[in-house]
Amino acid sequence: MARIGALVKAGVVNTEGYYTLGGRLALDFANSRERIGRELDGLASFEDLLTFLKSHKLLHEDEASELHMFLFQNPTRCQQVVETILNLRAGFCQVLTDLAAGWPVNPDFLEEINSRLEGFKSYLRLEPTDSGGMELKTIIDEDGPEKLVFPILRDIADFLGSDHVEKTKTCASDDCNLYFINLSRNGRRRWCSMATCGNRAKVNAYLKRQDA
Ligand SMILES: [Zn+2]
């Protein structure tokens, strides 16, 4: 637990062990294949998915407990949502790998995103915010567990339409497969984080110099 504390402090992961260094939800979602402190895939179960969304502040505690009840009533439907999420993530990771290597987005993936978006009915609603202002929110007309896919899908779509596309990178470390958006001012960020891979690279370079 001491180790995760240091990583949380460095902004690498959140308290649930999910990576937060991607630069936006879509990339943090892609990086959810691993979860610090767990051996299984970060989204191996429906409960993991609820934890992931809660830890990214996309799901309120009361909504999460409602969905938890739903899991007992209809585990098959919840498992289908997990499979949808895992398929979406696999396709998106391939797109990110392509982008980082300088390839364009596969048009098949765009079609997949569009057909998934088409499956959601939504409406706009003006809601008060915590800071006393107002916010125009997109509300999904769906109470079932399928609604959990929407915020992720939405941010993937927003990402694909943004200038983050050409700033997509994979970590320069050979044994790390994390993605991030290179928002550094000089555009030279190479590592997922300086607290982990960047530091390891510095230590390795130092040891190499000692050997020479
Ligand atoms: Zn890395």
Residues whose N, C-alpha, C, O or C-beta is under 5 A from the ligand:
A	BS01	ZN	C171 S173 C176 L178 C192 S193 C197
